[in-house]
Amino acid sequence: VEHADDMEVLMDSYGAPYSLKRPVSPRSAQTDLGNDYLSQIKTHDGVAYQFLDETTENQDFSSIDLSFISTGSTNQMKLVLNLKNTLWLDHTFERFGSLMGGQYDRISSKQNSSPAEQKIQWSKDEGIMLAVKLKTDDGWRTIDYINTVGPLASRSIVVPIEAYCQAGDELIVRLESGYHFWEVDYAAMDFTSNDPLEITRLPLLTAVDENNIDLMSVIAYHDGTYLEQPYIGAEAILTFDGYPTLQSQKSTTLFLHTRGYYEYIRDYTGKPNISELKKFQQTGTFARFAKTRLSQTAGL
């Protein structure tokens, strides 16, 4: 993505690029318990808000309200977040899977065949996806849900918010998830207009694995044929044609566009705990399961 030198470019959850010129920090960052966490999310420093304050409506969930003062008149502002999931969420999925015992592969395979919309709704209901809400005169309006990004590396992402505001107006944004499911290291709001951006798709020149075997036939096209990496140490070394960006007189930000999925590999034994598994059919059980285990583990 080519752009002027005085801006940064980031993607939203759907792969659309946005220009950022003057992101401003929140004026305050408070939870339902009244605790202020502005110092945790004001800068990129690895110190994150970890959603450890309960909400008043649901003790299995946590949220934080970010207050911003508009720097100009606009119909669309851009919330900037740097975040990742917690290792605790990953651990909770592992413990949930262990309830299936030796039937894990069969049960998880059956779950995978359910409609995507059903699984997405379950993730929203359990607080696995991070809800972004805007405070309005009619209450909280849900702007979007951010899907999981994993616990190993933070991701910077833009959430566009369509709402009219003038310079000096206050906007309050709420981030809400299951208890200790996310970590937010940085949050800011950009009130500048979104500039036109020139996007160039760089062609893939070569793709080889760790044994120098050619992978182009499985990775170059969106055709339902997947590159499989079933063991630790598997690699795909990709080379792209960067000539257009090297000749550009503007600044360039590069994004790697991939499509695929991963599966948990587990080797559980024993009989499945059917009575416990049935409880997860009720909305909120996974979030409660995670919160209860964390409270027990931490001795709270």
C-alpha positions, 0 to 999 in steps of 0.5 A: 500500500503506497501512501504519503510519508506523514501517515501510517496505514493499518488494516481492519478485520476485513482487509481494508486499509485505513490511513492514520495521521494523528491518532490521539490517546484516550482521556480516560480508560475506566472499568465498571469497578471504577479502576483507571487503566489509562497508563496500560493502554496509552503507549506501545510498551508491552504493558496491557490491560488484561480484562481482570475487572468484572462487569456489573452485569456479568461477572464472567465478562470484563470491559473497559470504557475509553473516552476520547475528545474529537479533534475535528468534525468527521463522519468516520473515526478510526479506533486503533488497537494493538492486542492479542489473546491471553494464554489463559484463553488458549489453556481454557480451550485445552481444558474444554477439549480434555472433557471429550477424552478419547472421543475428542477427534470425533466430537470436534469433527462433528462440531466443525461441520456445524454452520459458520454463523452458528460458531461465530454467534457462539464465540460472541455469546461466550466473549471469545470475540472482542466486542467494540461498542459506542455509547449513544443517546439510546445506549450502547451500539455494537460496532463490530466484533474482533475475532481471535488473533492468538496469544503469541504476538500482538496485532495492530488493527483498525475498527472504523466507527461511523458516527458524526462528531464535531471538534471537542465532542466526547466519544466513549468506546467500550471493549468487552470480552470474556474475563481475561480472554484478551490483552490490549496494549494500546488504544487510540482514535484517529479523527482525520479523513481516510485518504485514497490509498494505492494498493498493488498486489505483488505476485508470488514468484517462488514458494518452497518448503524446508526441503526446497520442495516446490509449493507453488501448486498448493499455495499460489491460488485460492482453489481449495487446495491447502498447504499442510504443515502437520509437524513442528519445524515445517516452513514455507519460504515465499518470494514476492516481486517487490519491483513496483514498491522499490520504484515508488517515490512514496512510503510503502507498507506491506501486508501479507495476505493469507487464507487458511486455518489450523486444527488443534492436535490433541491426544486425550484418553479416557471416556468423555465427560458427557454430563459436563459437556452438555452444560456447554449447550447453555449460553455463557457456560464456556465463559463461566468455565474459564472464570471459575477455573481462573479464580480457583487457580489464582486462589481468589 
